[in-house]
């Protein structure tokens, strides 16, 4: 099993509902965020292209954050979800330096914090909070190893991309373009 | 052209510029490099059985090592955000993580560097003022002795006397262990940064050898500064000259490597070739910290009188500046946004 997310950049309107849902669900401290919205304008007028997408930890297959962690606090659980054990974390910042997506931060309590794919919801068969509140249904969560899952079918039928593939981490969040 | 607007995030120490690692890390990398440099020289001089001839390198300069390591570790500890959990470092050995390597190596080398100093205590400090005013902690370990010999003190406990005998008998083995550990610490300070493929400026294999060379150079400078023996100053001046040349060679290759690298590394090189870090890197680090010491040391070789303190000071501050620049610039250059 390999959890992943497929995000439709054509449907996303950048409302940041996913950001607020995550902050509420996971009690993210004020001023911090585990997910965020990017609006990228590419081209020269009048040939402009706008892409809106929601970003978060990519739960990579080759995880530099887990590799550089000196204590093993950063680890991978079933389904490929990358998590941090707070009371094993020394707050050294090595994982933050190692993440090409800058998806991690130091929690005000000292340990490093990040997106968990809402594994507490996933364990109950629910979608992550961000996916469940999306008003345009642009986000999809599921098992990438299962060819019949919604995410696998979308990736099979639509063109997609990942962010910063040159960083070599094999990210598991795919953007439909 | 791509224009990006990011909404929903303005995270402390991550946005807009990453500054998770700051001055304490730079200071630690400098002190670690300095300690490694001195340790390596002391070990090599001892292995070559020249420790009586070059006694500053073998015996006196190593006094700096445990102090530098202890202060460096203190900086490292201060920089941790979850300090009370720091002991978690020593619950596991993670071969993939340079920081784990470093933590374990420092745990071993720090006490060994204290033993190294203790081993030479009798020859560098034969006459201690036993009045008690300045002995401090040392007073717990030594007692007064007046048998008319060269040394007026002895270790307080028999096991310390036996241990000293053992260490002195095994000096060569000890020196080899220190050489290996010194090399690990010297290279590790560079590899710590180069292991992060997310930071294009750090992600170059040259950083390990470059930090080692810089550490050796600062170590040689410290020995030059401390030594009062003319031959020793001249030897370490020559060694330092050679090390500076290697350092310049490695720096040019590092920049060339970036220029020939991927898009993000070409972008990283622009910070040093016209960008924000150009002046501080080329004028203050390469100019004042490498080229001027290079010229001064060359002048000394051809017989001109040059105050060694100036040369040593320039090299040491250049080494510190180099680490400050690398830590800061490395975090400015990122993949996204």
Contacts between the chains, C-beta under 8 A, distances in Angstrom:
chain1	res1	chain2	res2	distance
A	14	B	7	7.0
A	16	B	7	6.0
A	16	B	8	4.8
A	19	B	8	3.9
A	19	B	9	7.8
A	31	B	10	6.9
A	31	B	11	7.2
A	31	B	12	6.5
A	32	B	11	5.4
A	32	B	12	7.6
A	33	B	8	5.5
A	33	B	9	4.3
A	33	B	11	6.4
A	35	B	8	7.2
A	36	B	6	6.0
A	36	B	7	6.7
A	36	B	8	3.9
A	36	B	9	3.8
A	37	B	6	7.3
A	37	B	7	5.0
A	37	B	8	5.1
A	38	B	4	6.2
A	38	B	5	7.3
A	38	B	6	5.3
A	38	B	7	7.9
A	38	B	337	7.7
A	39	B	4	7.1
A	39	B	5	4.4
A	39	B	6	7.9
A	39	B	7	7.3
A	40	B	2	5.9
A	40	B	3	7.2
A	40	B	4	5.0
A	40	B	5	7.9
A	41	B	2	7.1
A	41	B	3	4.5
A	41	B	4	7.7
A	42	B	1	7.1
A	42	B	2	4.9
A	42	B	3	7.9
A	43	B	1	6.8
A	44	B	1	6.0
A	64	B	196	7.0
A	64	B	197	6.0
A	64	B	198	6.3
A	67	B	96	4.6
A	67	B	97	6.6
A	67	B	195	7.9
A	68	B	96	7.4
A	68	B	97	5.2
A	68	B	98	7.1
A	68	B	99	6.8
A	68	B	195	5.9
A	68	B	196	6.9
A	69	B	94	7.1
A	69	B	97	5.9
A	70	B	89	5.6
A	70	B	94	6.0
A	70	B	97	4.7
A	70	B	99	3.9
A	70	B	100	4.0
A	70	B	103	6.1
A	71	B	88	4.3
A	71	B	89	5.9
A	71	B	91	6.9
A	71	B	92	6.1
A	71	B	94	7.5
A	71	B	100	7.6
A	72	B	92	5.2
A	72	B	94	6.2
A	73	B	88	7.1
A	87	B	85	6.4
A	88	B	85	7.1
A	88	B	88	5.2
A	89	B	82	5.5
A	89	B	85	6.6
A	89	B	88	7.6
A	90	B	80	5.2
A	90	B	81	8.0
A	90	B	82	5.1
A	90	B	83	7.7
A	90	B	85	5.0
A	90	B	86	5.2
A	90	B	88	5.5
A	90	B	89	6.2
A	91	B	80	5.1
A	91	B	81	2.9
A	91	B	82	3.4
A	91	B	83	7.5
A	91	B	85	7.5
A	92	B	79	7.5
A	92	B	80	5.6
A	92	B	81	7.8
A	92	B	99	6.2
A	93	B	20	3.9
A	93	B	21	5.9
A	93	B	79	7.7
A	93	B	81	7.2
A	94	B	97	7.1
A	94	B	99	5.3
A	94	B	196	7.9
A	96	B	14	7.0
A	96	B	18	7.3
A	96	B	20	4.9
A	97	B	18	7.5
A	97	B	20	6.3
A	97	B	21	6.7
A	97	B	196	4.9
A	97	B	198	6.8
A	97	B	199	6.2
A	97	B	331	7.4
A	98	B	195	7.5
A	98	B	196	4.8
A	98	B	197	7.4
A	98	B	198	5.3
A	99	B	198	5.6
A	100	B	197	7.2
A	100	B	198	3.9
A	100	B	334	7.6
A	100	B	335	4.3
A	100	B	336	7.1
A	101	B	335	7.4
A	101	B	336	6.4
A	102	B	14	5.7
A	102	B	15	7.9
A	102	B	18	6.8
A	102	B	334	6.5
A	102	B	336	6.8
A	102	B	337	7.5
A	104	B	14	7.9
A	105	B	11	4.6
A	105	B	12	7.4
A	105	B	13	7.2
A	105	B	14	5.2
A	106	B	12	7.8
A	106	B	13	6.4
A	106	B	20	7.1
A	106	B	81	4.8
A	109	B	82	7.9
A	110	B	81	4.5
A	110	B	82	3.8
A	110	B	83	7.4
A	110	B	84	8.0
A	110	B	85	7.9
A	111	B	81	7.4
A	111	B	82	5.0
A	111	B	85	7.7
A	112	B	81	7.9
A	163	B	336	6.6
A	164	B	335	4.7
A	164	B	336	6.0
A	166	B	262	6.2
A	166	B	263	7.9
A	166	B	264	7.3
A	166	B	335	7.9
A	167	B	197	6.3
A	167	B	198	6.2
A	167	B	335	5.7
A	168	B	197	6.5
